[in-house]
Amino acid sequence: MKKVKEVIFHGVMLVLALIWIYPYIWLFLSSIKPAEEIFTRFFPTRITLEHYEYIFTMAEKMERPFLRAFLNSVFVTVTVTLSVVLTSAIIGYGLAKLRFKGSNAVFNFIIFQMLFPGFMFIIPLFVLIRKLGLYNTYPAMIVPFLMSAWGLFMITQSYKTIPQDYIEAAKIDGASTLWIIFKVMIPLSRSTLSIVGLFTFIGIWDNFLWPLMVVKDYNKMPLSVLLATFNHEYAAYVGPLMAGSVIQTIPMVLIFLIFRKQFLQGISMSFK
């Protein structure tokens, strides 16, 4: 009876997994089909890369620089991710291991701030960006996300599980605070840092609403926004849109595959 239940359970999970992955399979197959087969056949009769060639050649004539938009997304996402991981690692040490007046209040404020949905701050942030003269610039997409309350919370909680004896031993050997952070705390919290970095990367890479509000220049748009403008004005070009969407997902898939081990370790640790 137990074996039958396991077979049923795994069968249901397999069906749900196929349902979950089906849209991406259809998206990828549509990007390598001839245009006339996109809505008529699931599997292509022949494989073609004409849609990918189109978005890197003809799209420039339509003022839709896909390659530049891809590089814009890489630049913004990598910058924000590195900043979030670095600031969370350093500030998290102060919140977890340094005792100072108001430390609990600061940590509680961070948790309190996480309760509010991000869209509540969009209008004030937009006004601030315009006041600072950053509208339609790269810093407008970067500065508001250089630190993350969620990242601080995750790293702080991870640091709290590290025994104080490690830190005291390093101090006896004459280690500075930064040395302790980068040589002791970060290596021992690699899994949590990987989770923070992975989710930050995905969140910024897929960020659509904020770049749409603060950037109007096609040469500065990230790929997610440029694809939306392309779809709005050239909706008939379905194939290139599918190809662009596949390119949009590639970095996230690669990042997950690279950090899969650390990600799964961090997830398992969070349930302990």
C-alpha positions as CSV (number, residue, x, y, z in Angstrom):
1,M,0.0,0.0,0.0
2,K,2.8,2.4,0.9
3,K,4.5,1.7,-2.5
4,V,1.3,2.4,-4.3
5,K,1.0,5.8,-2.5
6,E,4.6,6.6,-3.5
7,V,3.9,5.8,-7.1
8,I,0.8,8.0,-7.1
9,F,2.6,10.8,-5.4
10,H,5.5,10.8,-7.8
11,G,3.1,10.5,-10.7
12,V,1.2,13.6,-9.6
13,M,4.5,15.5,-9.1
14,L,5.6,14.5,-12.6
15,V,2.4,15.8,-14.1
16,L,2.6,19.0,-12.2
17,A,6.3,19.4,-13.2
18,L,5.3,18.9,-16.9
19,I,2.5,21.5,-16.6
20,W,5.0,23.9,-15.0
21,I,7.7,23.5,-17.6
22,Y,5.3,23.3,-20.7
23,P,5.2,27.1,-21.3
24,Y,9.0,27.3,-21.5
25,I,9.2,24.3,-23.8
26,W,6.6,25.8,-26.1
27,L,8.4,29.2,-25.9
28,F,11.8,27.6,-26.9
29,L,10.3,25.5,-29.7
30,S,8.4,28.5,-31.1
31,S,11.7,30.4,-31.3
32,I,13.2,27.8,-33.6
33,K,10.1,27.1,-35.7
34,P,9.3,28.7,-39.1
35,A,6.9,31.6,-38.5
36,E,4.0,29.8,-40.1
37,E,4.2,26.9,-37.7
38,I,4.3,28.8,-34.4
39,F,0.5,28.4,-33.8
40,T,-0.2,25.3,-35.9
41,R,2.4,22.7,-34.7
42,F,4.0,21.9,-31.4
43,F,7.1,20.3,-32.8
44,P,8.8,22.1,-35.8
45,T,9.1,20.4,-39.2
46,R,12.5,22.1,-39.5
47,I,14.7,24.0,-37.1
48,T,15.6,27.6,-38.0
49,L,17.5,30.4,-36.3
50,E,15.9,33.1,-38.4
51,H,14.1,34.7,-35.5
52,Y,17.4,35.0,-33.5
53,E,19.1,36.5,-36.6
54,Y,16.3,38.9,-37.0
55,I,16.4,40.4,-33.6
56,F,20.1,41.1,-33.9
57,T,20.0,42.5,-37.4
58,M,16.7,44.0,-38.5
59,A,15.7,45.1,-34.9
60,E,18.4,47.8,-35.1
61,K,16.5,49.4,-38.0
62,M,13.4,49.5,-35.8
63,E,15.3,51.3,-33.1
64,R,15.2,48.2,-30.9
65,P,18.8,47.4,-30.0
66,F,18.4,44.0,-28.4
67,L,22.0,43.3,-27.9
68,R,22.6,46.6,-26.2
69,A,19.4,45.9,-24.1
70,F,20.8,42.5,-23.1
71,L,24.1,44.1,-22.0
72,N,22.2,46.8,-20.1
73,S,20.3,44.1,-18.2
74,V,23.6,42.3,-17.4
75,F,25.3,45.6,-16.2
76,V,22.4,46.6,-14.0
77,T,21.7,43.2,-12.6
78,V,25.3,42.3,-11.8
79,T,25.9,45.7,-10.2
80,V,22.9,45.5,-8.0
81,T,23.5,41.8,-7.1
82,L,27.1,42.4,-6.1
83,S,26.1,45.5,-4.0
84,V,23.3,43.6,-2.2
85,V,25.5,40.7,-1.4
86,L,28.4,42.9,-0.2
87,T,26.3,45.3,1.9
88,S,24.3,42.5,3.4
89,A,27.5,40.6,4.3
90,I,29.1,43.7,6.0
91,I,26.0,45.3,7.7
92,G,24.7,41.8,8.7
93,Y,27.8,41.3,10.8
94,G,27.2,44.5,12.7
95,L,23.6,43.5,13.4
96,A,24.4,39.9,14.3
97,K,27.7,40.1,16.2
98,L,28.2,43.7,17.4
99,R,26.3,44.9,20.4
100,F,25.5,48.6,20.3
101,K,22.7,50.8,21.5
102,G,19.7,50.5,19.3
103,S,20.9,47.4,17.4
104,N,17.7,45.5,18.2
105,A,15.6,48.6,17.1
106,V,17.5,48.7,13.8
107,F,16.9,45.0,13.2
108,N,13.3,45.3,14.1
109,F,12.9,48.2,11.8
110,I,14.3,46.1,8.9
111,I,11.8,43.4,9.6
112,F,9.0,46.0,9.9
113,Q,10.0,47.5,6.5
114,M,9.7,44.1,4.9
115,L,6.0,43.9,5.7
116,F,5.2,46.6,3.2
117,P,4.8,45.7,-0.5
118,G,7.4,47.3,-2.7
119,F,4.8,49.1,-4.9
120,M,3.9,51.4,-2.0
121,F,7.3,53.2,-2.4
122,I,7.3,53.5,-6.2
123,I,5.8,57.0,-6.4
124,P,8.1,58.5,-3.7
125,L,11.1,56.8,-5.3
126,F,10.1,58.2,-8.7
127,V,9.8,61.7,-7.3
128,L,13.2,61.4,-5.6
129,I,14.8,60.1,-8.8
130,R,13.5,63.1,-10.7
131,K,14.6,65.5,-8.0
132,L,18.1,64.1,-8.1
133,G,18.3,64.4,-11.8
134,L,18.7,60.7,-12.4
135,Y,15.6,60.2,-14.6
136,N,16.4,58.3,-17.8
137,T,19.9,57.2,-16.6
138,Y,21.5,53.9,-15.5
139,P,21.7,55.0,-11.8
140,A,17.9,55.4,-11.8
141,M,17.7,51.6,-12.2
142,I,20.5,50.8,-9.8
143,V,20.6,53.2,-6.8
144,P,17.1,52.3,-5.3
145,F,18.1,48.6,-5.1
146,L,21.7,48.8,-3.9
147,M,20.7,47.5,-0.5
148,S,18.0,44.9,0.4
149,A,16.2,44.5,3.7
150,W,15.5,40.9,2.9
151,G,19.1,40.3,2.2
152,L,20.2,41.9,5.5
153,F,17.7,39.8,7.3
154,M,18.8,36.5,5.7
155,I,22.5,37.2,6.3
156,T,22.0,38.4,9.8
157,Q,20.1,35.3,10.7
158,S,22.8,33.2,9.2
159,Y,25.6,35.0,11.0
160,K,23.8,34.5,14.3
161,T,24.2,30.7,14.0
162,I,28.0,31.0,13.8
163,P,29.7,30.4,17.1
164,Q,31.2,33.5,18.8
165,D,34.3,31.4,19.5
166,Y,35.4,31.7,15.9
167,I,35.4,35.4,16.0
168,E,37.2,35.6,19.3
169,A,39.9,33.3,18.0
170,A,40.4,35.5,15.0
171,K,40.6,38.6,17.2
172,I,43.2,37.0,19.3
173,D,45.3,36.4,16.2
174,G,45.0,40.2,15.4
175,A,42.3,39.9,12.7
176,S,40.4,43.1,11.8
177,T,36.7,43.3,11.5
178,L,36.8,43.2,7.7
179,W,39.2,40.3,7.8
180,I,36.7,38.4,10.0
181,I,33.8,39.2,7.7
182,F,35.5,38.1,4.5
183,K,37.6,35.2,5.8
184,V,35.4,33.8,8.5
185,M,31.8,34.9,8.2
186,I,31.3,34.8,4.4
187,P,32.8,31.4,3.8
188,L,30.7,29.9,6.6
189,S,27.5,31.5,5.2
190,R,28.2,30.7,1.5
191,S,24.9,28.9,1.0
192,T,22.8,31.8,2.4
193,L,24.8,34.3,0.4
194,S,24.1,32.2,-2.7
195,I,20.4,32.4,-2.1
196,V,20.5,36.1,-1.6
197,G,22.5,36.6,-4.7
198,L,20.4,34.2,-6.8
199,F,17.0,35.8,-5.8
200,T,18.4,39.3,-6.1
201,F,19.7,38.5,-9.6
202,I,16.4,37.0,-10.7
203,G,14.4,39.9,-9.2
204,I,16.4,42.6,-10.8
205,W,16.7,40.8,-14.2
206,D,13.0,40.4,-14.4
207,N,12.2,43.8,-13.0
208,F,9.9,45.5,-15.4
209,L,7.7,48.2,-13.8
210,W,10.5,50.4,-12.3
211,P,12.7,50.5,-15.5
212,L,9.6,51.2,-17.5
213,M,8.9,54.3,-15.3
214,V,12.4,55.8,-15.1
215,V,13.9,55.0,-18.6
216,K,12.6,56.2,-21.9
217,D,15.7,55.9,-24.0
218,Y,15.7,52.6,-26.0
219,N,19.5,52.5,-25.8
220,K,19.3,52.4,-22.0
221,M,16.4,50.1,-21.5
222,P,16.9,46.6,-20.1
223,L,15.9,43.6,-22.2
224,S,12.6,43.0,-20.3
225,V,11.3,46.5,-21.1
226,L,12.6,46.5,-24.6
227,L,10.8,43.3,-25.3
228,A,7.6,44.8,-24.0
229,T,7.9,47.8,-26.3
230,F,8.7,45.6,-29.2
231,N,5.6,43.5,-28.5
232,H,3.4,46.6,-28.2
233,E,4.5,48.1,-31.5
234,Y,5.4,45.0,-33.6
235,A,3.1,42.4,-32.2
236,A,2.9,40.7,-35.6
237,Y,6.6,39.6,-35.3
238,V,5.8,36.7,-33.0
239,G,8.9,34.6,-33.8
240,P,11.5,37.3,-32.9
241,L,9.5,38.0,-29.7
242,M,9.8,34.4,-28.7
243,A,13.5,34.4,-29.5
244,G,14.0,37.5,-27.4
245,S,12.1,35.9,-24.5
246,V,14.3,32.8,-24.6
247,I,17.4,35.0,-24.5
248,Q,15.8,36.8,-21.5
249,T,15.6,33.5,-19.6
250,I,19.1,32.1,-20.4
251,P,21.0,34.0,-17.7
252,M,18.6,32.9,-14.9
253,V,18.9,29.3,-16.0
254,L,22.7,29.5,-16.1
255,I,22.9,31.2,-12.7
256,F,20.6,28.5,-11.2
257,L,22.7,25.7,-12.7
258,I,26.0,27.2,-11.5
259,F,24.7,27.8,-7.9
260,R,22.3,24.9,-7.7
261,K,24.3,23.1,-5.0
262,Q,24.5,26.1,-2.7
263,F,20.9,27.0,-3.4
264,L,19.6,23.6,-2.4
265,Q,21.9,23.6,0.7
266,G,20.5,27.0,1.7
267,I,16.9,25.9,1.2
268,S,17.5,22.8,3.3
269,M,19.1,24.8,6.1
270,S,16.2,27.2,6.2
271,F,13.8,24.4,7.0
272,K,15.9,23.1,9.9
